[in-house]
Amino acid sequence: MGGEFIFDDNTLLQNPSLRDFFGYEWFRIKHRPVVAATFAANFSFVGEEPLSFHVVNIAVHVASVGCLFFLIERSLLLYRPELPNVQAQIIGLIAAMIWGLHPLSTAAVVYIVQRSEAMASLFIMMTLFSWSKAFGRTSNEQLNVSHETSNSHVWWAIISIGTAYLAYGSKELSAGLCGIVMLYDRTFIAKAWRPMSSRWQWYLLLALPLAIGCYLLLPGMLSTDVGRNTVGFHLPGMTPWSYLMSQPFVFFQYLKLTFLPINQSLDYGWLPSKDWRVQAFGLLGWLLIICAAITLWRRSRGLVFCLVAAMIVLAPTSTIVPLQDIIFEHRMYFPLACFVAAFVSWLGLRSKYSCPINVDRPAFQSWHLVGLLFIPLSILSINRNMEWWSVQGMYENDVRNNPNNPRAIVAAAGAVEDDSVDPEPTLQSLRKAIKISNDRGYFYAGTDYKWTRYLADILFLTRRGNEAKPHYEAALKMSYDDLQRTEILFQLAMIASMDGRNAEAERLFQESLAGHPQIRKDVETVYAEHRRRLTVKETPVREVIP
């Protein structure tokens, strides 16, 4: 609750479209407008106080925990009509508590900008629950059917479509929601494919926004602007095949963190492997996953639904569309709920439940499970929440867990803000990060330019122009817009002027003046001083740095 805006949270502060809720500028944000509306409401009613943003995130998480409880309870009663209500409630309560306290869900709750993950997950669960109310009947409901409820399924179906649209507008992970609903219908309601055809019109409404989503998202995926894009088919060093073959390793890491949530990281720094032997293991992993799903489908279709639903939600980030970051813990928010629901339900249904008074084996097993997990999960979650309070501490933790992650190395080094800070640790970290990236043949989008330019700027500001020169020249080749190119030419011109290389300085100043107009005034000021020194034949004055 006491955390500040960190990492990508700062993009919210820099977005003018989120400043006025009633101006509806947030509605023009073509990606995730539903979440954008909540951020705009935060800014309009409370301002930039981080506490209000954390309160909303926690409220969404609490609502998700409650929704998971009702969804599991109802799904069990549909799946096993003979199951006592109390047993279904106990299983749902335990699963919801474990998921709510699990440290792997921390990133989607504490990280303000990941409200999109939590809200999309909440609306997915609401969609499934509403769909079950619209088209499913538990044994008790079948006994209490009356003419007063003859149209209730229509209203529940409308609610389900509405919450599905809210999920689509919250985050791209909802792209597979139509498939999740179909599988849920087949597993818990219709129990066969043929009866589902009677509600084809509702499925059509459910799938309609996917066409709009493809129209909005595909141009970005196909873009060749590799300097800025972090997702798409043109990311350097990645192919759809190598990315796909990397995902079984990611799944197994997620699975490990589900049962052993220690040594968590914000930034893992993993990359798809180009080694055919590693890719062969990835292919083997996919085959194992597929075979396991087919085998389990014959024995427990409810269990398979949970696992496949988790895979569908992960699919936008874990299949053939390469993303710069192949693993992030916040992506496990909804899949974790599926894993926990599957595991607790499996334990709770292993034997029969006698009555609410005489608690039999399954209930005892479930409460015993809570006794084992409640305290350690709470401690781990508190510790993980405390880690999020410090940006520096988060990246230092990442470096400890992933010592060869260049992005974490640079971030942990911090920035040189004034002359009182020793720049050497930052310089060493930048050199190390650039070397690691060169050795593994991959830079995160834009970091080749950013880190090289950052290294050159620090050297220049610490009066080491000759050392900065080759780094500026390297950054010049990596720049991807006219402003960056103009800034570097300006820096090189000042270095040449300070070193007395007047002909080179003149050429570079002229190129800078012909470049981006945003810094032309600064260039003209320094260039005038350069010409004045040449006129009076003075020694170059090194202190002229704007």
C-alpha positions in Angstrom: 0.0 0.0 0.0 2.9 2.3 0.6 4.6 1.7 -2.7 5.2 4.4 -5.2 5.0 4.5 -9.0 7.8 2.3 -10.3 9.0 1.0 -13.6 6.2 1.1 -16.2 3.9 2.8 -13.7 5.5 6.1 -14.7 4.0 5.8 -18.2 0.7 6.5 -16.5 2.0 9.8 -15.2 3.3 10.7 -18.6 0.1 10.0 -20.5 -2.1 13.1 -20.9 -5.1 11.1 -22.1 -5.5 9.7 -18.5 -5.7 13.1 -16.8 -9.4 13.8 -17.2 -12.0 11.1 -16.7 -14.8 13.2 -18.0 -12.9 14.4 -21.1 -13.1 10.8 -22.4 -9.7 11.1 -23.9 -8.9 7.7 -22.3 -11.5 6.1 -24.6 -9.3 6.9 -27.6 -6.6 4.6 -26.2 -7.2 1.7 -28.6 -5.6 -0.9 -26.4 -7.1 -1.6 -23.0 -9.7 1.2 -22.8 -11.5 -0.4 -19.8 -8.4 -0.3 -17.6 -7.5 3.2 -19.0 -10.9 4.4 -17.7 -10.1 3.3 -14.1 -6.7 5.0 -14.3 -8.4 8.2 -15.5 -10.8 8.0 -12.7 -7.9 7.7 -10.2 -6.2 10.8 -11.6 -9.5 12.8 -11.8 -10.8 12.1 -8.3 -7.7 11.6 -6.2 -4.7 12.9 -8.3 -1.3 11.4 -8.4 -1.4 9.8 -4.9 -0.1 6.2 -5.4 -2.2 5.0 -2.5 -5.5 5.3 -4.4 -4.1 3.3 -7.3 -3.0 0.5 -4.9 -6.4 0.6 -3.2 -8.2 0.0 -6.5 -5.7 -2.8 -7.4 -6.3 -4.5 -4.1 -10.1 -4.1 -4.5 -9.9 -5.8 -7.9 -7.9 -8.6 -6.4 -10.3 -9.1 -3.5 -13.2 -9.2 -6.0 -11.4 -11.7 -8.1 -10.8 -14.0 -5.0 -14.6 -13.8 -4.3 -15.5 -14.5 -7.9 -13.1 -17.5 -8.0 -14.9 -18.9 -4.9 -18.3 -18.7 -6.5 -17.1 -20.0 -9.8 -15.4 -23.1 -8.3 -18.4 -23.8 -6.1 -20.9 -23.7 -9.0 -18.6 -25.6 -11.4 -18.2 -28.4 -8.9 -22.0 -28.6 -8.4 -22.5 -28.7 -12.2 -19.7 -31.3 -12.6 -20.8 -33.5 -9.8 -24.6 -33.1 -9.2 -24.4 -35.5 -6.2 -21.8 -33.3 -4.4 -23.0 -31.7 -1.2 -23.1 -27.9 -1.3 -21.0 -27.6 1.8 -18.2 -29.7 0.3 -18.2 -27.6 -2.9 -18.1 -24.4 -0.7 -15.2 -25.7 1.3 -13.2 -26.6 -1.8 -14.0 -23.2 -3.4 -13.1 -21.3 -0.2 -9.8 -23.0 0.2 -8.8 -22.6 -3.4 -9.7 -18.9 -3.4 -7.8 -18.3 -0.1 -4.6 -20.0 -1.4 -4.8 -18.1 -4.7 -5.4 -14.8 -3.0 -2.4 -15.3 -0.7 0.0 -16.8 -3.2 3.1 -14.7 -3.7 3.1 -15.4 -7.5 0.0 -13.2 -7.8 1.8 -10.3 -6.2 3.1 -8.7 -9.4 -0.4 -8.3 -10.9 -1.6 -6.6 -7.7 1.3 -4.5 -6.4 2.5 -3.4 -9.8 0.0 -0.6 -10.6 0.1 -0.8 -14.3 -0.7 -4.5 -14.2 -4.2 -3.7 -13.1 -5.0 -4.8 -16.6 -4.0 -8.4 -15.8 -6.1 -8.5 -12.7 -9.1 -6.9 -14.3 -9.0 -9.1 -17.4 -8.9 -12.1 -15.1 -11.8 -10.9 -13.0 -14.0 -10.4 -16.1 -13.0 -13.8 -17.5 -14.2 -15.4 -14.3 -17.4 -13.3 -14.2 -18.0 -14.4 -17.8 -17.7 -18.0 -17.0 -19.9 -17.7 -13.9 -22.6 -15.8 -15.8 -22.5 -18.3 -18.6 -23.0 -21.1 -16.1 -26.0 -19.3 -14.7 -27.5 -18.7 -18.2 -27.2 -22.2 -19.5 -26.4 -24.5 -16.6 -28.6 -25.9 -13.8 -27.4 -27.5 -10.6 -29.4 -30.3 -9.1 -31.0 -27.9 -6.6 -31.9 -25.4 -9.3 -33.6 -28.1 -11.4 -35.8 -28.8 -8.4 -36.8 -25.2 -8.0 -37.4 -24.2 -11.6 -40.5 -22.0 -12.0 -42.1 -19.8 -14.7 -40.6 -16.7 -13.0 -37.2 -17.8 -14.1 -38.1 -18.6 -17.7 -36.2 -15.6 -19.0 -33.5 -15.4 -16.4 -31.0 -17.3 -18.7 -31.3 -14.5 -21.3 -30.3 -11.9 -18.8 -27.4 -14.0 -17.5 -26.3 -14.5 -21.1 -26.4 -10.8 -21.7 -24.3 -10.2 -18.5 -21.9 -12.9 -19.7 -21.4 -11.1 -23.1 -21.0 -7.8 -21.3 -18.3 -9.0 -19.0 -16.6 -10.7 -21.9 -16.4 -7.4 -23.7 -15.0 -5.8 -20.6 -12.3 -8.5 -20.5 -11.5 -7.9 -24.1 -11.1 -4.2 -23.3 -8.8 -4.9 -20.3 -6.0 -6.9 -21.8 -5.0 -9.1 -24.8 -4.8 -12.2 -22.7 -8.6 -12.4 -23.1 -8.2 -13.2 -26.8 -8.9 -16.8 -26.2 -12.0 -16.2 -24.0 -14.4 -17.6 -26.6 -12.5 -20.9 -26.6 -12.4 -21.0 -22.8 -16.2 -20.5 -22.6 -16.8 -23.3 -25.2 -14.6 -25.7 -23.3 -16.3 -24.7 -20.0 -19.7 -25.3 -21.6 -18.6 -28.7 -23.0 -17.1 -29.8 -19.6 -19.5 -28.5 -17.0 -22.8 -27.7 -18.7 -23.6 -29.4 -22.0 -21.3 -32.4 -21.4 -21.3 -32.9 -25.2 -20.7 -30.8 -28.3 -24.1 -31.2 -30.0 -26.3 -29.4 -27.3 -24.0 -26.4 -27.6 -25.2 -25.6 -31.1 -28.5 -24.3 -29.8 -26.7 -21.2 -28.5 -24.7 -20.4 -31.6 -25.9 -16.8 -31.6 -24.5 -16.2 -28.2 -21.1 -17.6 -29.3 -21.2 -15.3 -32.3 -21.7 -12.3 -30.1 -18.9 -13.6 -27.8 -16.4 -13.8 -30.7 -17.4 -10.6 -32.5 -14.8 -8.3 -30.8 -12.0 -10.6 -31.9 -12.2 -9.2 -35.4 -11.8 -5.7 -34.0 -8.9 -6.8 -31.9 -7.1 -8.3 -34.8 -7.6 -5.1 -36.8 -6.0 -3.1 -33.9 -3.2 -5.4 -32.9 -2.0 -7.1 -36.1 -0.3 -3.9 -37.6 1.9 -3.7 -34.5 2.8 -7.4 -34.7 3.8 -7.0 -38.4 5.7 -3.7 -37.9 9.4 -3.7 -38.8 10.1 -0.8 -36.4 12.4 -3.0 -34.3 13.9 0.0 -32.5 10.7 0.5 -30.5 8.6 -2.6 -30.8 8.7 -5.2 -28.0 6.2 -7.6 -29.7 5.9 -8.9 -33.3 7.4 -11.1 -35.9 10.3 -8.8 -36.7 12.1 -8.8 -33.3 15.8 -9.3 -34.0 17.2 -12.6 -32.7 13.8 -14.2 -32.4 11.7 -16.3 -34.7 8.2 -17.8 -34.1 9.8 -21.2 -34.0 12.5 -20.4 -31.5 10.0 -18.5 -29.4 7.5 -21.4 -29.4 10.2 -23.9 -28.4 11.3 -21.7 -25.5 7.8 -21.8 -23.9 7.9 -25.3 -22.3 10.8 -24.1 -20.2 8.7 -21.0 -19.2 5.7 -23.2 -18.3 7.9 -25.5 -16.1 9.3 -22.4 -14.4 5.7 -21.1 -13.8 4.7 -24.6 -12.5 7.7 -24.6 -10.1 6.8 -21.2 -8.8 3.3 -22.4 -8.2 4.4 -25.1 -5.8 7.7 -23.5 -4.6 7.3 -19.7 -4.8 10.9 -18.7 -3.9 13.6 -16.8 -5.7 11.1 -14.8 -7.7 12.2 -12.1 -10.1 10.7 -9.2 -11.9 13.1 -9.4 -14.9 14.4 -12.9 -15.7 16.3 -11.8 -18.8 15.6 -15.1 -20.6 15.9 -15.4 -24.3 14.7 -18.1 -26.9 17.6 -20.4 -27.6 19.0 -20.7 -31.1 20.6 -24.1 -30.3 18.8 -26.9 -32.1 19.4 -29.2 -29.1 17.7 -26.9 -26.7 14.8 -26.4 -29.2 14.6 -30.2 -29.4 14.0 -30.4 -25.6 11.4 -27.6 -26.1 9.6 -29.7 -28.7 9.7 -32.7 -26.4 8.2 -30.5 -23.7 5.3 -29.6 -26.0 4.7 -33.2 -26.8 4.6 -34.1 -23.1 2.1 -31.3 -22.4 -0.2 -32.4 -25.3 0.0 -36.1 -24.3 -0.7 -35.3 -20.6 -3.8 -33.3 -21.6 -5.2 -36.1 -23.8 -4.6 -38.7 -21.1 -6.2 -36.6 -18.4 -9.2 -35.7 -20.6 -10.2 -39.4 -20.5 -10.0 -39.5 -16.7 -10.9 -36.0 -15.4 -12.2 -33.5 -17.9 -12.7 -30.9 -15.1 -9.0 -31.1 -14.4 -8.1 -30.8 -18.0 -10.4 -27.7 -18.4 -8.3 -25.9 -15.7 -5.0 -26.7 -17.3 -6.2 -25.9 -20.9 -7.8 -22.7 -19.8 -4.5 -21.6 -18.2 -2.7 -22.4 -21.5 -5.2 -20.5 -23.5 -4.8 -17.4 -21.4 -1.0 -17.7 -21.7 -1.3 -18.3 -25.5 -1.0 -14.6 -26.5 2.4 -14.4 -24.8 3.5 -18.0 -25.1 3.0 -19.4 -28.6 4.2 -18.1 -32.0 4.1 -14.3 -31.6 7.5 -13.3 -30.2 7.6 -10.9 -27.3 10.8 -9.2 -26.1 10.3 -10.8 -22.6 9.4 -14.4 -22.8 8.6 -14.7 -19.1 6.9 -12.4 -16.6 5.3 -13.5 -13.4 2.3 -11.3 -13.7 1.2 -13.4 -16.7 0.5 -16.2 -14.2 -2.3 -14.4 -12.4 -5.3 -16.2 -14.0 -3.3 -19.4 -14.8 -2.3 -19.7 -11.2 -6.0 -19.6 -10.2 -6.6 -22.5 -12.7 -3.7 -24.5 -11.2 -4.8 -23.9 -7.6 -8.5 -24.7 -8.4 -7.4 -28.0 -10.2 -5.1 -29.1 -7.4 -7.5 -28.3 -4.5 -10.5 -29.7 -6.3 -8.6 -32.9 -7.0 -7.7 -33.3 -3.3 -11.2 -32.4 -2.1 -12.9 -34.9 -4.4 -10.7 -37.9 -3.6 -13.3 -39.5 -1.3 -16.9 -39.0 -0.2 -18.2 -36.3 2.2 -20.7 -37.6 4.7 -22.4 -34.5 6.2 -21.7 -31.0 7.4 -21.4 -32.1 11.1 -19.2 -35.1 10.8 -16.3 -33.7 8.7 -15.1 -36.6 6.6 -11.8 -37.2 4.9 -11.9 -34.7 2.0 -12.8 -31.8 4.1 -10.2 -32.8 6.6 -7.6 -33.1 3.8 -8.6 -29.6 2.5 -8.4 -27.9 5.9 -5.1 -29.8 6.6 -3.8 -28.3 3.3 -4.8 -24.8 4.5 -3.0 -25.4 7.8 0.1 -26.4 5.9 0.0 -23.6 3.3 -1.7 -20.6 4.9 1.2 -19.4 7.1 4.1 -19.9 4.7 2.2 -18.4 1.8 1.3 -15.4 4.0 5.0 -14.9 5.0 6.3 -15.3 1.4 3.6 -12.8 0.1 4.5 -10.2 2.7 8.2 -10.6 1.9 7.5 -10.3 -1.8 5.3 -7.2 -1.2 8.1 -5.6 0.8 10.5 -6.2 -2.1 8.3 -4.1 -4.4 8.7 -1.1 -2.2 12.2 -0.4 -3.5 13.1 -0.1 -7.2 16.7 -0.5 -6.4 16.0 -3.5 -4.2 13.9 -5.2 -6.9 16.7 -5.0 -9.4 19.4 -6.0 -7.0 17.3 -9.1 -6.3 17.0 -9.7 -10.0 20.8 -9.5 -10.4 21.2 -12.0 -7.5 18.8 -14.5 -9.1 19.9 -13.8 -12.7 23.5 -12.6 -12.7 23.7 -12.6 -16.5 20.7 -10.4 -17.1 22.1 -7.2 -18.7 19.0 -5.2 -18.3 18.8 -5.8 -14.5 22.6 -5.0 -14.2 22.1 -1.6 -15.8 18.9 -0.9 -13.8 20.5 -1.9 -10.5 23.5 0.4 -11.1 21.2 3.5 -11.0 22.0 6.8 -12.7 24.6 9.5 -12.3 22.7 12.5 -11.2 25.4 14.9 -10.1 29.2 15.2 -9.7 29.0 13.9 -6.1 28.1 10.4 -7.3 30.9 8.2 -8.4 30.2 7.3 -12.0 32.5 4.3 -12.1 30.1 1.6 -10.9 27.6 2.7 -13.5 30.2 2.7 -16.2 31.3 -0.8 -15.2 27.7 -2.0 -15.3 27.1 -0.5 -18.7 30.2 -2.1 -20.1 29.3 -5.4 -18.6 25.7 -5.3 -19.9 26.9 -4.4 -23.4 29.4 -7.2 -23.4 26.9 -9.8 -22.2 24.4 -8.6 -24.9 27.1 -8.8 -27.6 28.2 -12.3 -26.4 24.6 -13.7 -26.5 23.9 -11.9 -29.8 20.8 -10.0 -28.6 19.9 -6.6 -27.2 16.5 -5.8 -25.8 14.6 -3.4 -28.1 16.4 -0.1 -28.2 18.9 -1.0 -25.5 21.8 -1.3 -27.9 21.4 2.5 -28.6 20.3 3.4 -25.1 23.2 1.8 -23.2 25.8 2.9 -25.7 24.5 6.4 -25.7 24.2 6.4 -21.9 27.9 5.2 -21.6 29.0 7.9 -24.0 27.1 10.7 -22.1 28.6 9.7 -18.7 32.1 9.8 -20.2 31.4 13.1 -21.9 30.0 14.7 -18.7 33.1 13.5 -16.7 35.4 15.3 -19.2 36.5 12.1 -21.1 35.5 13.2 -24.5 38.1 11.0 -26.3 36.7 7.9 -24.6 33.2 9.0 -25.3 33.8 9.6 -29.1 33.9 5.9 -30.3 30.7 5.2 -28.2 28.9 8.2 -29.7 29.9 7.0 -33.2 28.6 3.5 -32.4 25.4 5.0 -31.1 25.0 7.1 -34.2 24.7 3.9 -36.3 22.1 2.5 -33.9 19.9 5.6 -33.7 16.4 5.3 -35.1 15.1 8.8 -35.3 16.3 12.2 -36.5 16.4 13.8 -33.0 18.7 11.1 -31.6 21.0 11.5 -34.7 21.1 15.3 -34.3 21.9 15.0 -30.5 24.8 12.7 -31.2 26.2 14.9 -34.0 26.0 17.8 -31.6 28.0 15.9 -28.9 30.6 14.9 -31.5 30.9 18.5 -32.7 31.6 19.7 -29.1 34.2 17.0 -28.6 35.9 17.9 -31.9 35.8 21.6 -30.9 37.3 20.9 -27.5 40.1 18.8 -29.1 40.9 21.6 -31.6 39.8 19.5 -34.6 38.2 22.6 -36.1 37.5 21.3 -39.7 35.7 18.2 -38.3 33.9 20.4 -35.7 32.7 22.7 -38.4 31.3 19.8 -40.5 29.5 18.3 -37.5 28.0 21.6 -36.4 26.6 22.2 -39.9 25.1 18.7 -39.9 23.6 19.4 -36.4 22.1 22.7 -37.6 20.5 20.9 -40.5 19.0 18.2 -38.2 16.1 18.2 -35.9 14.8 21.7 -35.0 14.1 20.8 -31.3 17.7 21.4 -30.2 18.7 23.9 -32.9 18.8 26.8 -30.4 21.4 25.0 -28.2 23.4 24.1 -31.3 23.4 27.7 -32.5 24.6 29.0 -29.1 27.5 26.6 -28.8 28.4 27.0 -32.5 28.5 30.8 -32.1 30.9 30.3 -29.2 33.0 27.9 -31.3 33.2 30.5 -34.1 34.1 33.3 -31.7 37.0 31.3 -30.3 38.3 30.6 -33.9 38.0 34.4 -34.7 40.1 35.5 -31.7 42.3 32.3 -32.0 41.6 31.3 -28.4 42.4 27.9 -26.9 39.3 25.8 -26.8 37.3 26.3 -23.6 36.3 23.0 -22.3 33.7 24.4 -19.9 31.3 25.2 -22.7 28.8 22.4 -22.3 25.1 23.4 -22.4 
